[in-house]
């Protein structure tokens, strides 16, 4: 085939393609909506853009809804007056437990003691009191202020946590900024809780650490000053993902953690592990704590929708611990190659 024929074929194909694109674009209608104020309710582009009822009786232009409101099916900003679901409450409890557990782990690691002393117990109780005070303050400072009752917007999808990524651009003209807290107040409550928890810690803990656990107690406080910003950053970015997977995360982490706890014991014989779990108060508390965490994740997954069946499933919570102790003789490196 000659070069001239190749050029003619290419030009013909290009013209046909352009003609088809023009025909398709002419048959597609542009998205239309009322851009300014309107006397009647009118639909807005995007899932999170809404209109607010103005003092003059008109509806505003499409925008983000105020805090505590969310756009409904007709794109009107409606007040969120629903009660948090059971799963929502479990999620908030998980975010609260996360910081408390990190406090307890830091206190235990910095104390470097195989037994509970008065100073260690005081530090643990202080962390618990700080978390309880922060949780109470969070509930009282969340709308309605002064009440422990919380109203919320229902979580419909993972996208509700990341509205900043769903600002519409109708007809590729102007991007409408409709970023808002569509999961109000599940997102902001956690930030408030971490703030109050940090304030409570720096107010209460240093005095107790200096009196009952000098040195290691102060190091636990300094460590908390590092992990609180980390928790805030993780929540800011991964809140929606954590909301979806936290029950499974809790159960998997509790199983791995209890296995690590037993693996750190010098004597890996079955009898020694059982006696250590029963006679040593610190070990018994750690194992019981892991069981409670595993049960927490199981309750969050099932939501106890079938009370009898799911309550019986809680009897399986100690199974990972029992399984480790029973099978430890098959995994002990010291027994490898011996009969």
Secondary structure as UniProt FT lines:
FT   HELIX           3..27
FT   STRAND          49..51
FT   TURN            55..56
FT   STRAND          63..64
FT   TURN            67..68
FT   STRAND          69..71
FT   TURN            73..74
FT   STRAND          76..79
FT   STRAND          82..83
FT   HELIX           86..111
FT   HELIX           118..141
FT   TURN            145..146
FT   STRAND          151..152
FT   HELIX           158..161
FT   HELIX           163..166
FT   HELIX           170..172
FT   TURN            182..185
FT   HELIX           186..212
FT   TURN            214..215
FT   HELIX           216..263
FT   HELIX           270..279
FT   HELIX           281..302
FT   TURN            303..304
FT   HELIX           307..313
FT   HELIX           314..316
FT   TURN            317..318
FT   HELIX           319..331
FT   HELIX           333..335
FT   TURN            336..337
//
